[in-house]
Amino acid sequence: MGVEYTHTMSNSKQAQANLDYHAVIDNLGQGVLMFDSEDRLVLDNHAARAILGANMNLVRSEGWSACAMLIDARRLNGPSANEVRAQALRQTEPVRFHTLLAGAYTPCWATAVNGQGGTVFTMITLEQPDWTALNELMSAFRSEAITAITSTRGHAELISQMVHSHPYDSVDQLGKRVVGFADIMATHMYRLELLMQLIQRLENIRTGALAGQVRQNRRKIAVRDFLEDFFEELVDVALVDVARKEDLRDRLTVQIPGNFVVAASKEHLTAILRDLLRNAVLYSPPDSPLTLRASHTQRGATVQIDLSDQGYGIRAKEAERVFALFQRAHQPQVIREFGYGMSLYLAKAEIEAMGGRIWYESEEGVGSTFSIKLPIWREGAEDEA
């Protein structure tokens, strides 16, 4: 065993010795800029050149001062580039920061790198902007906005024409027609409003604001009291299209054996439960039963909330889509319902930001159970968060 281990280590060292580290860095997906203690640029790579474009020539000639100028340009808050660099040189962990480069919100890192003879370099890494999610989002928004505007305008015109063309119709006849058109317009407005809310939540995740929001809103929440208020508010809230509004209390069974207390953000927990309940309603037959349970886990450190339906279920081959952004199952029952493929992605990020986790169990044609775990409240938890 000892001989084999020595031989393996020897091969590993030989392989490392044969590596061309400049070639490795040049082929990284992240942009890399390395500055020495004299503020000169001593190393850059292909990704950095692609991100900075013509500004790369300026950084090469002016060194760190030009890089700091680019980082600080159009930044409205946060530490300056020089402050970020100074912090990176004082500590061993990389420093995370963000900047705007060529109009793109660019996540970056600053790291101190020790060289030979006690030389210390500053390495700046720049992440390549990925517009895929934004393109998907804007496509969904444009489609929903155009549909809502066109439909609202069209139905408003129909109402006007109907009133003028049928002046002798009874009030009841006109009223029924107007209500039908109004419901259609309200549905489009509801969908557009829902999409706007999802976009805001996605923005909080992508800009790093979610952690601060959760930290600020983290409170002691008694689960039973919270859920009672949550379901009372559902009477005045349309989870799905306005025309399909229903009193879910007729089909929902709630089982909460004790008033468990969790540490969570009420605002985010409300949005998450609405997402889960909306999915359960959309993807199960009308009037089929829904069950919500809450329980302590065995060790008592968390509270688990389960929402079960007797719906269409999730195909095993589509499991990877469930928590992925802008992904929806391809089942006919799912495709025919409106949706943006965002809510479960957002719910997962928000649950994890509160120190919990979310998962599901499902069988096609039988139903699904989505479960979340949240940490119990401990005195001092608000300060620790």
C-alpha positions in Angstrom: 0.0 0.0 0.0 2.8 2.4 0.9 4.6 1.8 -2.4 1.4 2.4 -4.4 0.6 5.6 -2.5 4.1 6.9 -3.1 3.9 6.1 -6.7 0.5 7.8 -7.0 1.9 10.9 -5.3 4.9 10.9 -7.5 2.7 10.7 -10.6 0.6 13.6 -9.3 3.6 15.8 -8.7 5.0 15.0 -12.1 1.6 15.9 -13.7 1.6 19.2 -11.8 5.1 19.9 -13.0 4.0 19.4 -16.6 1.0 21.7 -16.3 1.2 25.1 -18.1 -0.5 27.3 -15.5 -0.6 30.2 -17.8 -2.6 28.1 -20.3 -4.9 26.9 -17.5 -5.6 30.5 -16.3 -6.1 31.7 -19.9 -8.8 29.1 -20.5 -10.8 29.7 -17.3 -14.4 30.8 -17.7 -13.9 33.7 -15.3 -11.9 36.7 -16.1 -8.6 37.0 -14.2 -6.5 40.1 -13.6 -3.4 40.0 -11.4 -1.6 43.1 -10.1 1.7 43.2 -8.2 2.5 45.4 -5.2 3.6 48.2 -7.6 0.0 48.2 -9.1 1.2 46.8 -12.5 -0.9 44.3 -14.4 1.2 41.1 -14.5 -1.3 38.6 -15.7 -4.7 38.5 -17.5 -6.7 35.9 -19.4 -9.0 35.5 -22.4 -12.2 35.9 -20.4 -11.0 39.1 -18.9 -10.1 40.5 -22.3 -13.6 39.5 -23.6 -15.3 41.2 -20.6 -13.3 44.4 -20.6 -13.0 44.7 -24.4 -11.2 48.0 -25.4 -10.7 48.9 -21.7 -8.2 46.1 -21.5 -5.6 48.3 -23.2 -6.2 51.0 -20.6 -5.7 48.5 -17.7 -2.5 47.2 -19.3 -1.0 50.7 -19.6 -2.3 52.2 -16.3 -2.5 49.1 -14.1 -4.5 49.1 -10.9 -5.7 52.7 -11.1 -7.5 52.0 -14.4 -9.0 48.8 -13.1 -10.2 50.6 -9.9 -11.7 53.4 -12.1 -13.7 50.8 -14.1 -14.9 49.0 -11.0 -16.0 52.2 -9.3 -17.7 53.7 -12.4 -21.6 53.8 -11.9 -21.4 52.1 -8.5 -24.0 53.7 -6.3 -23.0 52.1 -3.0 -20.6 49.7 -1.3 -16.9 50.0 -0.7 -14.6 51.4 -3.3 -12.2 49.3 -5.4 -9.3 50.4 -3.2 -11.2 49.5 0.0 -12.0 46.1 -1.4 -8.4 45.5 -2.4 -7.2 46.6 1.1 -9.6 44.2 2.7 -8.5 41.3 0.5 -4.9 41.9 1.4 -5.7 41.9 5.1 -7.5 38.5 5.2 -7.2 35.0 3.8 -10.7 34.7 2.4 -11.7 36.3 -1.0 -13.8 39.4 -0.9 -17.0 39.4 -2.9 -18.2 42.6 -4.6 -20.2 43.7 -7.7 -19.8 46.2 -10.4 -21.3 47.3 -13.7 -19.2 46.5 -16.8 -20.6 47.3 -20.3 -24.0 47.7 -18.7 -23.9 44.2 -17.2 -24.2 43.5 -13.4 -20.9 41.7 -12.9 -20.1 39.6 -9.7 -16.4 39.8 -8.8 -13.9 38.6 -6.3 -10.7 40.1 -4.9 -8.1 37.8 -3.5 -4.6 38.1 -2.1 -2.1 35.7 -3.7 1.3 35.0 -2.0 4.2 34.7 -4.4 7.8 33.8 -3.9 10.0 35.9 -1.6 7.1 37.3 0.3 5.6 39.1 -2.8 1.9 39.6 -2.5 -0.3 40.0 -5.6 -3.9 41.1 -5.9 -6.1 38.9 -8.1 -9.4 40.2 -9.4 -11.8 37.6 -10.9 -14.7 38.7 -13.1 -17.7 36.5 -13.7 -19.0 36.3 -17.3 -22.5 37.9 -17.5 -25.1 35.3 -18.4 -28.1 36.9 -20.1 -30.0 33.6 -20.6 -32.2 34.1 -17.5 -32.8 37.7 -18.3 -33.8 36.8 -21.9 -36.2 34.2 -20.6 -37.7 36.6 -18.1 -38.1 39.5 -20.5 -39.7 37.1 -23.1 -42.3 36.0 -20.5 -42.9 39.5 -19.3 -43.4 40.9 -22.8 -45.7 38.1 -23.8 -47.8 38.5 -20.6 -47.9 42.3 -20.9 -48.9 42.3 -24.6 -51.6 39.7 -23.9 -53.0 41.7 -21.0 -52.9 45.0 -22.8 -54.4 43.6 -26.0 -57.1 41.6 -24.2 -58.1 44.5 -21.9 -58.3 47.0 -24.8 -60.3 44.5 -26.9 -62.8 43.6 -24.2 -63.2 47.2 -23.3 -64.1 48.0 -26.9 -66.5 45.0 -27.0 -68.3 46.3 -23.9 -68.6 49.7 -25.4 -69.9 48.3 -28.7 -72.3 46.0 -26.9 -73.8 48.8 -24.8 -74.3 51.0 -27.9 -75.5 48.1 -30.2 -78.0 46.6 -27.8 -79.6 49.6 -26.1 -82.9 47.7 -25.5 -81.3 44.8 -23.7 -82.2 44.4 -20.0 -79.9 45.5 -17.3 -79.5 41.8 -16.3 -78.5 40.8 -19.8 -76.0 43.6 -20.1 -74.7 43.0 -16.6 -73.9 39.3 -17.3 -72.1 40.2 -20.5 -70.1 42.9 -18.8 -69.2 40.7 -15.8 -67.9 38.0 -18.2 -65.7 40.4 -20.0 -64.5 41.9 -16.7 -63.5 38.5 -15.4 -61.4 37.9 -18.5 -59.7 41.3 -18.1 -59.2 40.7 -14.3 -57.6 37.3 -15.1 -55.0 38.9 -17.4 -54.3 41.7 -14.9 -53.9 39.0 -12.1 -51.4 37.1 -14.2 -49.4 40.2 -15.0 -49.4 41.2 -11.3 -48.2 37.7 -10.3 -45.4 37.9 -12.8 -44.3 41.3 -11.5 -44.1 39.8 -8.0 -42.1 36.8 -9.2 -39.7 39.2 -11.0 -39.2 41.2 -7.9 -38.4 38.0 -5.9 -35.9 36.9 -8.6 -34.2 40.3 -8.5 -33.8 40.0 -4.8 -32.0 36.6 -5.3 -29.8 37.6 -8.2 -28.7 40.9 -6.6 -27.9 39.3 -3.2 -30.6 41.3 -1.4 -32.5 38.2 -0.2 -30.1 37.4 2.7 -30.4 40.9 4.1 -34.2 40.9 3.8 -34.5 37.5 5.6 -32.1 38.7 8.3 -34.2 41.9 8.8 -37.6 40.2 8.8 -36.6 37.0 10.8 -39.1 36.7 13.6 -40.6 34.3 16.1 -43.6 32.7 14.3 -46.1 30.4 16.0 -47.0 28.0 13.1 -50.7 27.3 14.0 -51.5 31.0 14.5 -49.6 31.9 11.3 -51.5 29.3 9.3 -54.9 30.4 10.7 -54.2 33.9 9.5 -52.8 32.7 6.2 -56.0 30.7 5.4 -58.3 33.5 6.5 -56.5 35.9 4.1 -56.9 33.3 1.2 -60.6 34.1 1.2 -59.8 37.5 -0.4 -56.8 36.3 -2.5 -57.0 34.6 -5.9 -54.4 31.9 -6.0 -55.2 31.1 -9.6 -57.3 32.9 -12.3 -59.9 35.2 -10.9 -62.7 33.3 -12.7 -61.6 30.1 -10.9 -61.6 31.7 -7.4 -62.7 29.2 -4.8 -62.9 28.8 -1.1 -60.1 26.3 -0.5 -61.2 25.7 3.1 -63.8 23.3 1.6 -61.1 21.0 0.3 -58.2 21.6 2.6 -57.5 19.6 5.7 -55.1 21.1 8.2 -53.4 18.9 10.8 -51.3 20.8 13.4 -51.0 18.9 16.7 -49.1 21.6 18.5 -48.4 25.3 18.2 -44.8 24.9 17.0 -42.6 28.0 16.9 -40.2 28.6 14.1 -37.6 31.3 13.2 -38.6 32.7 9.8 -39.5 35.7 7.7 -43.3 35.9 7.7 -43.3 37.8 4.3 -41.2 35.1 2.6 -43.0 32.2 4.2 -46.4 33.5 3.1 -45.2 33.8 -0.5 -43.7 30.3 -0.4 -46.9 28.7 0.9 -49.0 30.5 -1.7 -46.7 29.2 -4.4 -47.0 25.6 -3.1 -50.8 25.9 -2.6 -51.2 27.4 -6.1 -49.3 24.5 -7.7 -51.4 22.0 -5.7 -54.6 23.6 -6.9 -53.5 24.0 -10.6 -52.1 20.5 -10.9 -54.8 18.4 -9.3 -58.5 17.8 -10.2 -61.1 20.3 -9.0 -62.4 19.5 -5.5 -59.8 16.9 -4.9 -58.6 16.9 -1.3 -55.5 18.8 -0.1 -53.8 18.1 3.2 -51.4 20.4 5.2 -49.6 18.9 8.2 -47.0 20.4 10.6 -44.8 18.4 13.0 -41.7 18.5 15.0 -38.8 16.5 13.6 -37.3 13.7 15.7 -34.5 15.8 17.2 -36.8 18.7 17.7 -34.5 21.2 16.0 -36.8 21.9 13.1 -40.5 22.0 12.2 -41.7 20.2 9.1 -44.7 21.4 7.0 -46.1 19.0 4.4 -48.6 19.9 1.7 -50.1 16.9 -0.1 -52.4 16.7 -3.1 -54.1 13.9 -5.0 -53.1 15.4 -8.4 -51.3 14.5 -11.5 -47.9 13.8 -9.9 -44.5 14.4 -11.3 -42.8 12.0 -13.7 -39.5 10.7 -12.5 -37.7 11.7 -15.7 -38.7 15.3 -15.1 -37.4 15.5 -11.5 -34.5 17.8 -12.5 -37.0 20.4 -13.8 -38.9 20.8 -10.5 -36.7 23.4 -8.8 -35.0 24.7 -12.0 -35.7 28.3 -13.2 -38.0 28.7 -16.2 -38.6 24.9 -16.5 -42.0 23.2 -16.4 -43.0 19.6 -16.7 -44.1 18.5 -20.2 -47.2 16.6 -19.0 -50.4 17.6 -20.8 -52.2 18.5 -17.6 -49.3 20.8 -16.6 -48.7 22.5 -19.9 -52.4 23.5 -20.3 -52.3 25.5 -17.1 -50.6 28.9 -17.0 -47.2 29.1 -15.3 -43.8 30.7 -15.6 -41.5 28.0 -14.2 -40.3 30.3 -11.5 -42.2 29.8 -8.2 -40.5 26.6 -7.0 -37.0 28.0 -7.9 -37.8 31.1 -5.8 -39.3 29.1 -3.0 -36.2 26.9 -2.7 -33.9 29.9 -2.6 -36.0 31.7 0.0 -36.4 28.6 2.2 -32.7 28.0 2.2 -32.0 31.7 3.0 -34.1 31.1 6.1 -31.9 28.2 7.1 -34.4 25.5 6.0 -34.8 23.2 3.0 -37.5 22.0 0.7 -38.1 18.7 -1.2 -40.9 16.6 -2.6 -42.2 13.1 -3.1 -44.4 12.3 -6.0 -46.0 9.5 -8.0 -47.5 10.1 -11.4 -51.2 9.8 -11.3 -51.3 9.6 -7.5 -50.2 12.9 -6.2 -47.4 14.9 -4.7 -46.2 16.0 -1.3 -44.0 19.1 -0.9 -42.2 19.4 2.4 -40.3 22.3 4.0 -38.2 22.3 7.2 -37.6 25.4 9.2 -35.5 25.9 12.3 -37.3 26.2 15.6 -37.1 29.6 17.4 -34.4 29.9 20.0 -34.0 33.0 22.2 -31.3 35.1 20.6 -32.0 33.7 17.1 -33.0 37.1 15.8 -29.6 38.5 16.8 -27.7 35.5 15.5 -29.4 35.7 12.2 
